[in-house]
Amino acid sequence: MKKLVLILSLVFASSSIYAQDQYNVLLFTKTAGFHHVSIHEGVAAIKALGAKHHFNVDWQESSRVFNEKNLERFQVIIFLNTTGDILDDEQQKAMEGFIKSGKGFVGIHAAADTEYDWEWYTQLLGRMFKTHPKIQTAKIRVENKNFPGMENTPASRIWTDEWYQYQDEAITGLNYLITVDEKTYDPVVKRGDNVIEPMGDFHPLAWYHEFDGGRSFYTGMGHVPSTYSDPIFLDQLAGAIWWAATGKGIE
């Protein structure tokens, strides 16, 4: 009997070891502006990626989680379609310390429509949202495949989304991965009598860079709920989370 108990104890201990997650991800979806209907699809997709790739996902909508002690247990923070002013000064300071400690950030779509007055964040993200036309189908192109999760991304393909136009770079050194071809959709934005011209020949959609001791990835894809069931996009997202957490995967 004692022998059986010992064997079972070893089996459970071994199972516990192998079931441990590689890293912890804070998935943040607070909105203080527009609320995207695709948030719940995005949360479900990222949780599924966590189950598939053995990382833990803690989904939060309250900014109270942004304190130095709590953030110590995470390796990545994801802003999924966040909008507006969502963190106070102390919470911003905690996030800055998180990145400076060598950890990572992933921003999805409306993460670029967040915290415009926080200069550090605009540099972490790289570029901020400016405007967008209506949802349309367009052709997207790969600029650089040397990034984890990009291995199965075709050189070009059609995609339907809300095509953000971005402000100028908030920082130099952004590494661009994907662009959208403005010749394949109507990029002109009209707001009453005000006409906002498109970005032109180079319209970035996804990029990454190292910043302030840590790592940052951003993708403008993710407005449409069906985005989060697309296997190629999910590969890109899984690779971005892994790189942000570990710094691995770039040759």
C-alpha positions in Angstrom: 0.0 0.0 0.0 2.8 2.4 0.9 4.5 1.6 -2.4 1.3 2.4 -4.3 0.9 5.7 -2.5 4.5 6.6 -3.3 4.1 5.7 -7.0 0.9 7.8 -7.2 2.6 10.7 -5.4 5.5 10.6 -8.0 3.0 10.5 -10.8 1.0 13.5 -9.6 4.3 15.4 -8.9 5.5 14.7 -12.4 2.2 15.7 -13.9 2.3 19.0 -11.9 5.8 19.7 -13.2 4.9 19.1 -16.8 1.6 21.1 -16.5 3.4 24.3 -15.4 3.0 27.2 -17.7 6.0 28.8 -19.4 5.1 32.4 -18.5 2.3 34.6 -17.3 0.4 37.0 -19.4 -1.7 39.9 -18.2 -4.5 40.5 -20.8 -6.0 44.0 -20.3 -9.2 45.1 -22.0 -10.3 48.3 -20.2 -12.0 50.9 -22.4 -12.6 54.6 -21.6 -13.8 55.3 -25.1 -15.1 53.1 -27.9 -15.8 49.5 -26.9 -15.0 47.0 -29.6 -17.4 44.1 -29.9 -14.5 41.9 -30.9 -13.0 42.0 -27.4 -14.6 38.8 -26.2 -13.5 36.9 -29.3 -10.0 38.2 -28.7 -10.0 37.1 -25.1 -11.2 33.6 -26.0 -8.6 33.3 -28.7 -5.7 34.4 -26.5 -6.9 32.0 -23.7 -6.9 29.2 -26.3 -3.4 30.2 -27.4 -2.3 30.0 -23.8 -3.8 26.5 -23.5 -2.1 25.4 -26.7 1.4 27.0 -26.0 1.4 26.5 -22.2 1.3 30.1 -20.9 -1.1 31.4 -18.3 -3.6 34.2 -19.2 -5.0 36.5 -16.5 -7.8 38.6 -18.1 -8.5 41.9 -16.3 -10.6 45.0 -17.0 -9.7 46.8 -13.8 -6.7 49.1 -13.8 -6.1 48.2 -10.1 -3.9 45.3 -11.2 -1.3 47.8 -12.3 0.9 48.0 -9.2 4.5 47.0 -8.9 3.9 44.0 -6.6 1.2 42.5 -8.8 3.0 43.0 -12.1 6.1 41.1 -10.8 4.4 37.8 -11.6 3.8 38.6 -15.3 6.2 38.5 -18.2 3.9 40.1 -20.8 1.2 42.7 -20.8 -1.3 42.7 -23.7 -3.5 45.7 -24.4 -6.4 44.2 -26.4 -8.6 47.0 -28.0 -8.1 49.3 -25.0 -9.2 52.9 -25.6 -8.8 56.2 -23.9 -7.2 57.2 -20.6 -7.1 53.9 -18.6 -4.2 54.2 -16.1 -3.5 56.9 -13.5 0.0 58.2 -12.7 1.0 55.5 -10.2 -0.3 52.7 -12.5 1.6 54.2 -15.4 4.7 54.2 -13.3 4.2 50.6 -12.4 3.9 49.7 -16.1 7.1 51.7 -17.0 8.9 49.7 -14.3 7.6 46.5 -15.7 9.1 47.2 -19.1 12.3 48.6 -17.7 12.8 45.3 -15.9 13.2 43.5 -19.3 9.7 42.3 -19.9 7.3 42.7 -22.9 4.2 44.3 -24.3 1.8 43.4 -27.1 -0.7 45.9 -28.4 -3.7 44.9 -30.6 -5.6 47.3 -32.8 -7.1 50.0 -30.5 -4.1 49.8 -28.2 -3.0 52.7 -30.6 -6.2 54.6 -29.5 -5.1 54.6 -25.9 -3.2 57.0 -23.5 -2.4 59.8 -26.0 -1.0 62.1 -23.3 1.4 59.5 -21.9 4.5 60.1 -23.9 6.3 57.0 -22.6 3.4 54.8 -23.9 3.3 56.4 -27.3 7.0 55.6 -27.6 6.5 52.0 -26.3 3.8 51.5 -28.9 5.7 53.3 -31.7 2.8 55.1 -33.5 -0.6 56.3 -32.4 -4.0 56.1 -34.1 -5.0 59.1 -36.3 -8.2 58.1 -38.2 -9.8 55.3 -40.3 -12.2 54.9 -43.2 -15.0 52.3 -43.2 -14.3 48.6 -42.9 -13.1 47.3 -46.3 -11.3 44.4 -47.9 -7.7 45.2 -49.0 -4.4 43.4 -49.8 -1.8 43.2 -47.1 1.9 42.5 -47.7 4.7 41.0 -45.6 7.7 43.4 -45.3 9.8 41.1 -43.0 9.3 37.4 -42.1 12.1 37.2 -39.6 9.8 37.3 -36.6 8.3 34.4 -34.7 4.8 33.4 -35.9 5.4 34.9 -39.4 6.6 31.6 -40.9 3.3 30.6 -42.4 2.2 34.1 -43.4 1.9 34.4 -47.3 3.8 37.2 -49.0 0.4 38.9 -49.7 -3.2 38.1 -49.2 -6.6 39.8 -48.9 -7.8 40.9 -45.5 -10.9 42.7 -44.2 -10.5 45.1 -41.3 -10.7 48.7 -40.1 -7.6 50.2 -41.6 -6.1 52.6 -39.1 -4.1 55.5 -40.3 -1.3 56.3 -37.9 0.4 59.5 -36.7 4.1 59.9 -37.3 6.6 57.7 -35.6 6.9 58.5 -31.9 10.3 56.9 -31.8 12.9 55.7 -34.3 13.9 52.1 -34.8 10.6 50.4 -35.5 10.9 47.1 -37.4 7.9 46.8 -39.8 6.4 43.4 -40.5 3.2 43.9 -42.4 1.8 46.8 -44.6 -1.5 47.4 -46.3 -1.7 48.5 -50.0 -3.8 51.6 -50.1 -4.3 51.1 -53.9 -6.6 48.1 -53.1 -9.2 50.0 -51.0 -10.5 53.6 -50.6 -8.3 55.1 -47.9 -9.6 58.6 -48.0 -11.4 59.7 -44.8 -14.2 62.3 -44.9 -15.5 63.9 -41.8 -18.0 66.4 -43.0 -16.1 69.0 -45.1 -12.8 67.8 -43.7 -10.9 65.3 -45.9 -8.0 63.4 -44.4 -5.5 62.2 -46.9 -4.2 58.6 -46.7 -0.8 57.6 -45.5 0.5 56.9 -49.0 2.8 54.2 -50.5 3.9 53.0 -47.1 1.0 52.2 -44.7 2.3 50.1 -41.8 0.1 47.5 -40.1 2.4 45.6 -37.7 5.8 46.2 -36.2 8.0 45.6 -33.2 11.0 47.1 -31.4 13.1 47.0 -28.2 12.3 49.8 -25.9 13.5 51.1 -22.5 15.0 47.7 -21.5 12.0 45.6 -22.7 10.2 44.6 -25.9 7.1 45.8 -27.7 5.0 44.4 -30.6 1.9 46.0 -32.2 -0.6 44.9 -34.8 -3.4 47.1 -36.3 -5.4 44.0 -37.2 -8.2 43.0 -34.8 -11.3 45.2 -35.2 -13.4 42.5 -36.9 -14.4 39.5 -34.6 -13.6 36.9 -37.2 -10.0 38.0 -37.0 -9.6 35.9 -33.9 -10.4 32.7 -35.6 -7.9 33.2 -38.5 -5.1 30.6 -38.0 -2.4 32.8 -39.7 -3.2 35.8 -37.5 -3.3 33.6 -34.4 0.2 32.2 -35.3 1.4 35.8 -35.6 -0.1 36.6 -32.2 1.3 33.5 -30.5 4.8 34.4 -31.9 4.5 38.0 -30.7 3.5 36.9 -27.2 6.4 34.4 -27.1 8.9 37.0 -28.3 7.6 39.7 -25.9 7.8 37.2 -23.0 11.3 35.8 -23.8 13.0 37.8 -26.4 13.4 34.6 -28.4 12.6 33.7 -32.0 14.3 36.3 -34.1 17.3 35.0 -36.1 
